[in-house]
Amino acid sequence: MSVLYLALPIALAVASVAVAAFIWSVRDGQLDDLDTPAIRILEEDRHCSQERAQK
């Protein structure tokens, strides 16, 4: 039972930090564009393959 006096505040602190980090990332715009990074990877591959074809 006495472990709860230690574990509960630690769990609440960790959860608070996670919620604060999520709110910060949303306000900072980290979650605005979810599609472009996946497409950007494919465009880089095309660019590299075009450079190889020119050599």
C-alpha distance matrix in Angstrom:
0.0 3.8 5.3 5.6 7.5 9.7 10.2 11.0 13.7 15.1 15.4 17.1 19.3 20.5 21.2 23.1 25.1 26.0 27.2 29.1 30.8 31.8 33.3 35.1 36.5 37.8 39.4 40.9 42.6 40.9 40.6 44.1 46.1 44.6 47.9 49.9 47.9 48.4 52.1 52.6 51.7 54.5 56.9 56.4 57.2 60.4 61.3 60.9 63.0 65.7 65.9 66.2 69.0 70.9 71.0
3.8 0.0 3.8 5.3 5.4 7.3 9.0 10.3 12.2 13.5 14.7 16.3 17.9 19.4 20.7 22.2 23.9 25.3 26.7 28.2 29.8 31.2 32.6 34.1 35.8 37.2 38.6 40.0 41.9 40.3 40.4 43.8 46.0 44.6 48.0 49.8 47.7 48.5 52.1 52.3 51.5 54.5 56.8 56.0 57.0 60.3 60.9 60.5 62.7 65.4 65.4 65.8 68.7 70.4 70.4
5.3 3.8 0.0 3.8 5.4 5.3 6.0 8.3 10.5 10.9 11.9 14.2 15.6 16.5 18.0 19.9 21.3 22.4 24.2 25.8 27.1 28.5 30.2 31.6 33.0 34.6 36.2 37.4 39.2 37.4 37.4 41.0 42.9 41.5 44.8 46.6 44.3 45.0 48.7 48.9 48.0 50.9 53.2 52.4 53.4 56.7 57.4 56.8 59.0 61.7 61.7 62.1 65.0 66.8 66.7
5.6 5.3 3.8 0.0 3.8 5.3 4.9 5.5 8.3 9.6 9.9 11.6 13.7 14.9 15.8 17.6 19.5 20.5 21.7 23.6 25.2 26.3 27.8 29.5 31.0 32.3 33.9 35.4 37.1 35.5 35.4 38.8 40.9 39.6 43.0 44.9 42.9 43.6 47.3 47.6 46.9 49.9 52.1 51.5 52.6 55.7 56.5 56.2 58.4 61.0 61.1 61.7 64.5 66.2 66.3
7.5 5.4 5.4 3.8 0.0 3.8 5.9 6.0 7.0 9.1 10.6 11.5 13.0 15.0 16.2 17.2 19.1 20.8 21.9 23.2 25.1 26.6 27.7 29.2 31.1 32.5 33.7 35.1 37.2 35.8 36.0 39.4 41.7 40.7 44.2 45.9 44.0 45.0 48.5 48.6 48.2 51.2 53.3 52.6 53.9 57.0 57.5 57.3 59.7 62.2 62.2 62.9 65.7 67.3 67.4
9.7 7.3 5.3 5.3 3.8 0.0 3.8 5.7 6.0 6.5 8.9 10.5 11.1 12.7 14.6 15.8 17.1 18.8 20.5 21.6 23.1 24.9 26.3 27.4 29.1 30.9 32.1 33.2 35.3 33.8 34.2 37.7 39.8 38.8 42.3 43.8 41.6 42.7 46.3 46.2 45.6 48.7 50.7 49.9 51.2 54.4 54.8 54.4 56.9 59.4 59.2 59.9 62.8 64.3 64.3
10.2 9.0 6.0 4.9 5.9 3.8 0.0 3.8 5.7 5.2 6.0 8.6 9.9 10.6 12.1 14.1 15.4 16.5 18.3 19.9 21.1 22.5 24.3 25.6 27.0 28.7 30.3 31.4 33.2 31.4 31.6 35.1 37.1 35.8 39.3 40.9 38.8 39.6 43.3 43.4 42.7 45.7 47.9 47.2 48.3 51.5 52.1 51.8 54.0 56.6 56.6 57.2 60.1 61.7 61.8
11.0 10.3 8.3 5.5 6.0 5.7 3.8 0.0 3.8 5.4 5.1 6.1 8.6 9.9 10.5 12.1 14.3 15.3 16.4 18.1 19.9 21.1 22.4 24.1 25.8 27.0 28.5 30.0 31.8 30.4 30.3 33.7 35.9 34.8 38.3 40.2 38.3 39.3 42.8 43.1 42.7 45.7 47.7 47.3 48.6 51.6 52.2 52.2 54.4 56.9 57.0 57.8 60.6 62.2 62.5
13.7 12.2 10.5 8.3 7.0 6.0 5.7 3.8 0.0 3.8 5.4 5.0 6.0 8.6 9.8 10.3 12.2 14.2 15.2 16.2 18.2 19.9 20.8 22.2 24.2 25.7 26.7 28.1 30.3 29.1 29.4 32.7 35.2 34.4 38.0 39.6 37.8 39.1 42.5 42.5 42.3 45.4 47.2 46.6 48.2 51.2 51.6 51.6 54.1 56.3 56.3 57.3 60.1 61.5 61.8
15.1 13.5 10.9 9.6 9.1 6.5 5.2 5.4 3.8 0.0 3.8 5.4 5.1 6.2 8.6 9.8 10.6 12.4 14.3 15.3 16.5 18.5 20.0 21.0 22.6 24.5 25.8 26.8 28.8 27.2 27.7 31.2 33.4 32.5 36.0 37.4 35.3 36.6 40.1 40.0 39.5 42.7 44.6 43.8 45.3 48.4 48.7 48.6 51.0 53.4 53.3 54.2 57.0 58.5 58.6
15.4 14.7 11.9 9.9 10.6 8.9 6.0 5.1 5.4 3.8 0.0 3.8 5.4 5.2 6.1 8.5 10.0 10.6 12.3 14.1 15.4 16.6 18.4 19.9 21.2 22.7 24.4 25.6 27.3 25.6 25.6 29.1 31.3 30.1 33.6 35.3 33.4 34.4 37.9 38.1 37.7 40.7 42.7 42.2 43.5 46.5 47.1 47.1 49.4 51.8 52.0 52.8 55.5 57.1 57.4
17.1 16.3 14.2 11.6 11.5 10.5 8.6 6.1 5.0 5.4 3.8 0.0 3.8 5.5 5.1 6.0 8.6 9.8 10.4 12.1 14.1 15.2 16.3 18.1 19.9 21.0 22.4 24.0 25.8 24.7 24.7 28.0 30.5 29.7 33.3 35.0 33.4 34.7 38.1 38.2 38.2 41.2 43.0 42.7 44.3 47.1 47.6 47.9 50.2 52.4 52.6 53.7 56.4 57.8 58.3
19.3 17.9 15.6 13.7 13.0 11.1 9.9 8.6 6.0 5.1 5.4 3.8 0.0 3.8 5.4 5.0 6.2 8.7 9.9 10.4 12.2 14.3 15.3 16.3 18.3 20.0 21.0 22.2 24.4 23.2 23.8 27.1 29.6 29.1 32.8 34.1 32.3 33.9 37.2 37.0 37.0 40.2 41.8 41.2 43.0 45.9 46.1 46.2 48.8 50.9 50.9 52.1 54.8 56.1 56.5
20.5 19.4 16.5 14.9 15.0 12.7 10.6 9.9 8.6 6.2 5.2 5.5 3.8 0.0 3.8 5.4 5.2 6.2 8.7 9.9 10.6 12.4 14.3 15.3 16.6 18.5 20.1 20.9 22.8 21.1 21.6 25.1 27.2 26.4 30.0 31.3 29.3 30.7 34.1 34.0 33.7 37.0 38.7 38.1 39.7 42.6 43.0 43.0 45.5 47.7 47.8 48.8 51.6 52.9 53.3
21.2 20.7 18.0 15.8 16.2 14.6 12.1 10.5 9.8 8.6 6.1 5.1 5.4 3.8 0.0 3.8 5.4 5.1 6.2 8.5 9.8 10.6 12.3 14.1 15.4 16.6 18.4 19.8 21.3 19.9 19.8 23.2 25.5 24.7 28.3 30.0 28.4 29.6 33.0 33.2 33.2 36.2 38.0 37.7 39.3 42.1 42.7 43.0 45.3 47.5 47.8 48.9 51.5 52.9 53.5
23.1 22.2 19.9 17.6 17.2 15.8 14.1 12.1 10.3 9.8 8.5 6.0 5.0 5.4 3.8 0.0 3.8 5.4 5.1 6.1 8.5 9.9 10.5 12.1 14.2 15.4 16.5 18.0 20.1 19.2 19.5 22.6 25.4 25.1 28.8 30.2 28.8 30.5 33.7 33.6 34.0 37.1 38.6 38.3 40.2 42.9 43.2 43.7 46.2 48.1 48.3 49.7 52.3 53.5 54.1
25.1 23.9 21.3 19.5 19.1 17.1 15.4 14.3 12.2 10.6 10.0 8.6 6.2 5.2 5.4 3.8 0.0 3.8 5.5 5.0 6.1 8.6 9.9 10.4 12.2 14.2 15.3 16.1 18.4 17.1 18.0 21.3 23.8 23.5 27.2 28.3 26.6 28.4 31.6 31.2 31.5 34.8 36.1 35.6 37.6 40.3 40.4 40.8 43.5 45.4 45.4 46.7 49.4 50.5 51.1
26.0 25.3 22.4 20.5 20.8 18.8 16.5 15.3 14.2 12.4 10.6 9.8 8.7 6.2 5.1 5.4 3.8 0.0 3.8 5.4 5.1 6.2 8.7 9.8 10.6 12.4 14.3 15.2 16.7 15.0 15.4 18.9 21.1 20.5 24.1 25.5 23.8 25.4 28.6 28.6 28.7 31.9 33.4 33.1 34.9 37.7 38.0 38.4 40.9 42.9 43.1 44.4 47.0 48.3 48.9
27.2 26.7 24.2 21.7 21.9 20.5 18.3 16.4 15.2 14.3 12.3 10.4 9.9 8.7 6.2 5.1 5.5 3.8 0.0 3.8 5.4 5.1 6.2 8.5 9.9 10.6 12.3 14.1 15.6 14.6 14.6 17.7 20.4 20.1 23.9 25.4 24.3 26.0 29.0 29.2 29.8 32.7 34.1 34.2 36.1 38.6 39.0 39.8 42.2 44.0 44.4 45.9 48.3 49.5 50.4
29.1 28.2 25.8 23.6 23.2 21.6 19.9 18.1 16.2 15.3 14.1 12.1 10.4 9.9 8.5 6.1 5.0 5.4 3.8 0.0 3.8 5.4 5.1 6.1 8.6 9.9 10.6 12.0 14.3 13.8 14.6 17.5 20.4 20.7 24.5 25.6 24.4 26.6 29.4 29.2 30.0 33.1 34.1 34.0 36.3 38.7 38.7 39.5 42.2 43.8 44.0 45.7 48.1 49.1 49.9
30.8 29.8 27.1 25.2 25.1 23.1 21.1 19.9 18.2 16.5 15.4 14.1 12.2 10.6 9.8 8.5 6.1 5.1 5.4 3.8 0.0 3.8 5.5 5.0 6.1 8.6 9.9 10.3 12.4 11.1 12.3 15.5 18.0 18.1 21.8 22.6 21.1 23.3 26.3 25.8 26.5 29.7 30.8 30.4 32.7 35.2 35.2 35.9 38.6 40.2 40.3 42.0 44.5 45.5 46.3
31.8 31.2 28.5 26.3 26.6 24.9 22.5 21.1 19.9 18.5 16.6 15.2 14.3 12.4 10.6 9.9 8.6 6.2 5.1 5.4 3.8 0.0 3.8 5.4 5.2 6.2 8.7 9.8 10.8 9.6 9.7 12.9 15.5 15.5 19.3 20.5 19.5 21.4 24.3 24.3 25.2 28.1 29.3 29.4 31.6 33.9 34.2 35.1 37.6 39.2 39.7 41.3 43.6 44.7 45.8
33.3 32.6 30.2 27.8 27.7 26.3 24.3 22.4 20.8 20.0 18.4 16.3 15.3 14.3 12.3 10.5 9.9 8.7 6.2 5.1 5.5 3.8 0.0 3.8 5.5 5.2 6.2 8.5 10.1 10.2 10.5 12.8 16.1 16.8 20.6 21.7 21.2 23.4 26.0 25.9 27.2 30.1 30.9 31.2 33.7 35.7 35.8 37.1 39.6 40.9 41.4 43.3 45.5 46.4 47.6
35.1 34.1 31.6 29.5 29.2 27.4 25.6 24.1 22.2 21.0 19.9 18.1 16.3 15.3 14.1 12.1 10.4 9.8 8.5 6.1 5.0 5.4 3.8 0.0 3.8 5.5 5.2 6.0 8.6 8.8 10.5 12.7 15.8 16.9 20.6 21.0 20.2 22.9 25.3 24.7 26.1 29.2 29.7 29.7 32.3 34.4 34.2 35.3 38.1 39.3 39.5 41.5 43.9 44.5 45.6
36.5 35.8 33.0 31.0 31.1 29.1 27.0 25.8 24.2 22.6 21.2 19.9 18.3 16.6 15.4 14.2 12.2 10.6 9.9 8.6 6.1 5.2 5.5 3.8 0.0 3.8 5.5 5.0 6.2 5.3 7.0 9.7 12.4 13.3 16.9 17.4 16.5 19.1 21.6 21.1 22.4 25.5 26.1 26.1 28.7 30.8 30.7 31.8 34.5 35.8 36.1 38.1 40.3 41.1 42.3
37.8 37.2 34.6 32.3 32.5 30.9 28.7 27.0 25.7 24.5 22.7 21.0 20.0 18.5 16.6 15.4 14.2 12.4 10.6 9.9 8.6 6.2 5.2 5.5 3.8 0.0 3.8 5.4 5.3 5.9 5.9 7.7 11.1 12.4 16.0 17.0 16.8 19.3 21.5 21.4 23.1 25.9 26.4 27.0 29.6 31.3 31.4 33.0 35.4 36.5 37.2 39.2 41.2 42.1 43.5
39.4 38.6 36.2 33.9 33.7 32.1 30.3 28.5 26.7 25.8 24.4 22.4 21.0 20.1 18.4 16.5 15.3 14.3 12.3 10.6 9.9 8.7 6.2 5.2 5.5 3.8 0.0 3.8 5.4 7.7 8.8 9.5 13.1 15.1 18.5 18.9 19.0 21.9 23.7 23.3 25.3 28.1 28.2 28.7 31.5 33.1 32.9 34.5 37.2 38.0 38.5 40.8 42.8 43.3 44.8
40.9 40.0 37.4 35.4 35.1 33.2 31.4 30.0 28.1 26.8 25.6 24.0 22.2 20.9 19.8 18.0 16.1 15.2 14.1 12.0 10.3 9.8 8.5 6.0 5.0 5.4 3.8 0.0 3.8 5.8 8.3 9.1 12.0 14.2 17.4 17.1 16.9 20.1 21.8 20.9 22.9 25.8 25.7 25.9 28.9 30.5 30.0 31.6 34.4 35.2 35.4 37.8 39.9 40.3 41.6
42.6 41.9 39.2 37.1 37.2 35.3 33.2 31.8 30.3 28.8 27.3 25.8 24.4 22.8 21.3 20.1 18.4 16.7 15.6 14.3 12.4 10.8 10.1 8.6 6.2 5.3 5.4 3.8 0.0 3.8 5.5 5.3 8.3 10.8 13.9 13.7 13.9 17.0 18.5 18.0 20.2 22.9 22.8 23.4 26.3 27.8 27.5 29.3 31.9 32.6 33.1 35.5 37.4 37.9 39.5
40.9 40.3 37.4 35.5 35.8 33.8 31.4 30.4 29.1 27.2 25.6 24.7 23.2 21.1 19.9 19.2 17.1 15.0 14.6 13.8 11.1 9.6 10.2 8.8 5.3 5.9 7.7 5.8 3.8 0.0 3.8 5.8 7.6 8.9 12.3 12.3 11.6 14.5 16.6 16.0 17.7 20.7 21.0 21.3 24.0 25.8 25.7 27.2 29.8 30.8 31.3 33.4 35.5 36.3 37.6
40.6 40.4 37.4 35.4 36.0 34.2 31.6 30.3 29.4 27.7 25.6 24.7 23.8 21.6 19.8 19.5 18.0 15.4 14.6 14.6 12.3 9.7 10.5 10.5 7.0 5.9 8.8 8.3 5.5 3.8 0.0 3.8 5.8 6.5 10.2 11.3 11.2 13.5 15.7 15.9 17.6 20.2 20.9 21.7 24.1 25.8 26.2 27.8 30.0 31.2 32.1 34.1 35.9 37.0 38.5
44.1 43.8 41.0 38.8 39.4 37.7 35.1 33.7 32.7 31.2 29.1 28.0 27.1 25.1 23.2 22.6 21.3 18.9 17.7 17.5 15.5 12.9 12.8 12.7 9.7 7.7 9.5 9.1 5.3 5.8 3.8 0.0 3.8 6.4 9.3 10.1 11.2 13.6 14.9 15.3 17.7 19.8 20.0 21.3 23.9 25.1 25.4 27.5 29.6 30.3 31.4 33.7 35.2 36.1 37.9
46.1 46.0 42.9 40.9 41.7 39.8 37.1 35.9 35.2 33.4 31.3 30.5 29.6 27.2 25.5 25.4 23.8 21.1 20.4 20.4 18.0 15.5 16.1 15.8 12.4 11.1 13.1 12.0 8.3 7.6 5.8 3.8 0.0 3.8 5.8 6.3 7.9 10.2 11.2 11.8 14.3 16.1 16.4 17.9 20.4 21.4 21.9 24.1 26.0 26.8 28.1 30.2 31.6 32.6 34.6
44.6 44.6 41.5 39.6 40.7 38.8 35.8 34.8 34.4 32.5 30.1 29.7 29.1 26.4 24.7 25.1 23.5 20.5 20.1 20.7 18.1 15.5 16.8 16.9 13.3 12.4 15.1 14.2 10.8 8.9 6.5 6.4 3.8 0.0 3.8 6.0 6.7 7.8 9.7 11.1 12.8 14.6 15.7 17.2 19.1 20.4 21.5 23.3 25.0 26.2 27.7 29.4 30.9 32.3 34.1
47.9 48.0 44.8 43.0 44.2 42.3 39.3 38.3 38.0 36.0 33.6 33.3 32.8 30.0 28.3 28.8 27.2 24.1 23.9 24.5 21.8 19.3 20.6 20.6 16.9 16.0 18.5 17.4 13.9 12.3 10.2 9.3 5.8 3.8 0.0 3.8 5.8 5.8 6.6 8.8 10.8 11.7 12.8 14.9 16.6 17.5 18.9 20.9 22.2 23.3 25.1 26.9 28.0 29.5 31.6
49.9 49.8 46.6 44.9 45.9 43.8 40.9 40.2 39.6 37.4 35.3 35.0 34.1 31.3 30.0 30.2 28.3 25.5 25.4 25.6 22.6 20.5 21.7 21.0 17.4 17.0 18.9 17.1 13.7 12.3 11.3 10.1 6.3 6.0 3.8 0.0 3.8 5.5 5.1 5.8 8.7 10.0 10.2 12.1 14.4 15.1 15.9 18.2 19.9 20.6 22.2 24.3 25.5 26.7 28.7
47.9 47.7 44.3 42.9 44.0 41.6 38.8 38.3 37.8 35.3 33.4 33.4 32.3 29.3 28.4 28.8 26.6 23.8 24.3 24.4 21.1 19.5 21.2 20.2 16.5 16.8 19.0 16.9 13.9 11.6 11.2 11.2 7.9 6.7 5.8 3.8 0.0 3.8 5.4 5.0 6.5 9.1 9.9 10.7 12.9 14.6 15.3 16.8 18.8 20.1 21.3 23.0 24.7 26.1 27.7
48.4 48.5 45.0 43.6 45.0 42.7 39.6 39.3 39.1 36.6 34.4 34.7 33.9 30.7 29.6 30.5 28.4 25.4 26.0 26.6 23.3 21.4 23.4 22.9 19.1 19.3 21.9 20.1 17.0 14.5 13.5 13.6 10.2 7.8 5.8 5.5 3.8 0.0 3.8 5.5 5.6 7.1 9.2 10.5 11.6 13.4 14.9 16.3 17.6 19.3 20.9 22.2 23.7 25.5 27.2
52.1 52.1 48.7 47.3 48.5 46.3 43.3 42.8 42.5 40.1 37.9 38.1 37.2 34.1 33.0 33.7 31.6 28.6 29.0 29.4 26.3 24.3 26.0 25.3 21.6 21.5 23.7 21.8 18.5 16.6 15.7 14.9 11.2 9.7 6.6 5.1 5.4 3.8 0.0 3.8 5.4 5.3 6.4 8.9 10.2 10.9 12.5 14.6 15.7 16.8 18.8 20.4 21.4 23.1 25.1
52.6 52.3 48.9 47.6 48.6 46.2 43.4 43.1 42.5 40.0 38.1 38.2 37.0 34.0 33.2 33.6 31.2 28.6 29.2 29.2 25.8 24.3 25.9 24.7 21.1 21.4 23.3 20.9 18.0 16.0 15.9 15.3 11.8 11.1 8.8 5.8 5.0 5.5 3.8 0.0 3.8 5.4 5.0 6.3 8.7 9.9 10.4 12.4 14.3 15.3 16.6 18.5 20.0 21.2 23.1
51.7 51.5 48.0 46.9 48.2 45.6 42.7 42.7 42.3 39.5 37.7 38.2 37.0 33.7 33.2 34.0 31.5 28.7 29.8 30.0 26.5 25.2 27.2 26.1 22.4 23.1 25.3 22.9 20.2 17.7 17.6 17.7 14.3 12.8 10.8 8.7 6.5 5.6 5.4 3.8 0.0 3.8 5.5 5.3 6.5 8.9 10.0 10.9 12.6 14.5 15.7 16.9 18.7 20.4 21.8
54.5 54.5 50.9 49.9 51.2 48.7 45.7 45.7 45.4 42.7 40.7 41.2 40.2 37.0 36.2 37.1 34.8 31.9 32.7 33.1 29.7 28.1 30.1 29.2 25.5 25.9 28.1 25.8 22.9 20.7 20.2 19.8 16.1 14.6 11.7 10.0 9.1 7.1 5.3 5.4 3.8 0.0 3.8 5.4 5.1 6.4 8.7 10.0 10.7 12.5 14.5 15.5 16.7 18.7 20.5
56.9 56.8 53.2 52.1 53.3 50.7 47.9 47.7 47.2 44.6 42.7 43.0 41.8 38.7 38.0 38.6 36.1 33.4 34.1 34.1 30.8 29.3 30.9 29.7 26.1 26.4 28.2 25.7 22.8 21.0 20.9 20.0 16.4 15.7 12.8 10.2 9.9 9.2 6.4 5.0 5.5 3.8 0.0 3.8 5.4 5.1 6.2 8.7 9.9 10.5 12.4 14.3 15.3 16.7 18.8
56.4 56.0 52.4 51.5 52.6 49.9 47.2 47.3 46.6 43.8 42.2 42.7 41.2 38.1 37.7 38.3 35.6 33.1 34.2 34.0 30.4 29.4 31.2 29.7 26.1 27.0 28.7 25.9 23.4 21.3 21.7 21.3 17.9 17.2 14.9 12.1 10.7 10.5 8.9 6.3 5.3 5.4 3.8 0.0 3.8 5.4 5.0 6.2 8.6 9.8 10.6 12.4 14.3 15.5 17.0
57.2 57.0 53.4 52.6 53.9 51.2 48.3 48.6 48.2 45.3 43.5 44.3 43.0 39.7 39.3 40.2 37.6 34.9 36.1 36.3 32.7 31.6 33.7 32.3 28.7 29.6 31.5 28.9 26.3 24.0 24.1 23.9 20.4 19.1 16.6 14.4 12.9 11.6 10.2 8.7 6.5 5.1 5.4 3.8 0.0 3.8 5.4 5.1 6.1 8.6 9.9 10.6 12.3 14.4 15.7
60.4 60.3 56.7 55.7 57.0 54.4 51.5 51.6 51.2 48.4 46.5 47.1 45.9 42.6 42.1 42.9 40.3 37.7 38.6 38.7 35.2 33.9 35.7 34.4 30.8 31.3 33.1 30.5 27.8 25.8 25.8 25.1 21.4 20.4 17.5 15.1 14.6 13.4 10.9 9.9 8.9 6.4 5.1 5.4 3.8 0.0 3.8 5.5 5.1 6.1 8.7 9.9 10.5 12.4 14.6
61.3 60.9 57.4 56.5 57.5 54.8 52.1 52.2 51.6 48.7 47.1 47.6 46.1 43.0 42.7 43.2 40.4 38.0 39.0 38.7 35.2 34.2 35.8 34.2 30.7 31.4 32.9 30.0 27.5 25.7 26.2 25.4 21.9 21.5 18.9 15.9 15.3 14.9 12.5 10.4 10.0 8.7 6.2 5.0 5.4 3.8 0.0 3.8 5.5 5.2 6.3 8.8 10.0 10.8 12.8
60.9 60.5 56.8 56.2 57.3 54.4 51.8 52.2 51.6 48.6 47.1 47.9 46.2 43.0 43.0 43.7 40.8 38.4 39.8 39.5 35.9 35.1 37.1 35.3 31.8 33.0 34.5 31.6 29.3 27.2 27.8 27.5 24.1 23.3 20.9 18.2 16.8 16.3 14.6 12.4 10.9 10.0 8.7 6.2 5.1 5.5 3.8 0.0 3.8 5.4 5.1 6.3 8.7 10.0 11.0
63.0 62.7 59.0 58.4 59.7 56.9 54.0 54.4 54.1 51.0 49.4 50.2 48.8 45.5 45.3 46.2 43.5 40.9 42.2 42.2 38.6 37.6 39.6 38.1 34.5 35.4 37.2 34.4 31.9 29.8 30.0 29.6 26.0 25.0 22.2 19.9 18.8 17.6 15.7 14.3 12.6 10.7 9.9 8.6 6.1 5.1 5.5 3.8 0.0 3.8 5.4 5.0 6.2 8.8 10.2
65.7 65.4 61.7 61.0 62.2 59.4 56.6 56.9 56.3 53.4 51.8 52.4 50.9 47.7 47.5 48.1 45.4 42.9 44.0 43.8 40.2 39.2 40.9 39.3 35.8 36.5 38.0 35.2 32.6 30.8 31.2 30.3 26.8 26.2 23.3 20.6 20.1 19.3 16.8 15.3 14.5 12.5 10.5 9.8 8.6 6.1 5.2 5.4 3.8 0.0 3.8 5.4 5.0 6.3 8.9
65.9 65.4 61.7 61.1 62.2 59.2 56.6 57.0 56.3 53.3 52.0 52.6 50.9 47.8 47.8 48.3 45.4 43.1 44.4 44.0 40.3 39.7 41.4 39.5 36.1 37.2 38.5 35.4 33.1 31.3 32.1 31.4 28.1 27.7 25.1 22.2 21.3 20.9 18.8 16.6 15.7 14.5 12.4 10.6 9.9 8.7 6.3 5.1 5.4 3.8 0.0 3.8 5.4 5.2 6.5
66.2 65.8 62.1 61.7 62.9 59.9 57.2 57.8 57.3 54.2 52.8 53.7 52.1 48.8 48.9 49.7 46.7 44.4 45.9 45.7 42.0 41.3 43.3 41.5 38.1 39.2 40.8 37.8 35.5 33.4 34.1 33.7 30.2 29.4 26.9 24.3 23.0 22.2 20.4 18.5 16.9 15.5 14.3 12.4 10.6 9.9 8.8 6.3 5.0 5.4 3.8 0.0 3.8 5.4 5.4
69.0 68.7 65.0 64.5 65.7 62.8 60.1 60.6 60.1 57.0 55.5 56.4 54.8 51.6 51.5 52.3 49.4 47.0 48.3 48.1 44.5 43.6 45.5 43.9 40.3 41.2 42.8 39.9 37.4 35.5 35.9 35.2 31.6 30.9 28.0 25.5 24.7 23.7 21.4 20.0 18.7 16.7 15.3 14.3 12.3 10.5 10.0 8.7 6.2 5.0 5.4 3.8 0.0 3.8 5.6
70.9 70.4 66.8 66.2 67.3 64.3 61.7 62.2 61.5 58.5 57.1 57.8 56.1 52.9 52.9 53.5 50.5 48.3 49.5 49.1 45.5 44.7 46.4 44.5 41.1 42.1 43.3 40.3 37.9 36.3 37.0 36.1 32.6 32.3 29.5 26.7 26.1 25.5 23.1 21.2 20.4 18.7 16.7 15.5 14.4 12.4 10.8 10.0 8.8 6.3 5.2 5.4 3.8 0.0 3.8
71.0 70.4 66.7 66.3 67.4 64.3 61.8 62.5 61.8 58.6 57.4 58.3 56.5 53.3 53.5 54.1 51.1 48.9 50.4 49.9 46.3 45.8 47.6 45.6 42.3 43.5 44.8 41.6 39.5 37.6 38.5 37.9 34.6 34.1 31.6 28.7 27.7 27.2 25.1 23.1 21.8 20.5 18.8 17.0 15.7 14.6 12.8 11.0 10.2 8.9 6.5 5.4 5.6 3.8 0.0
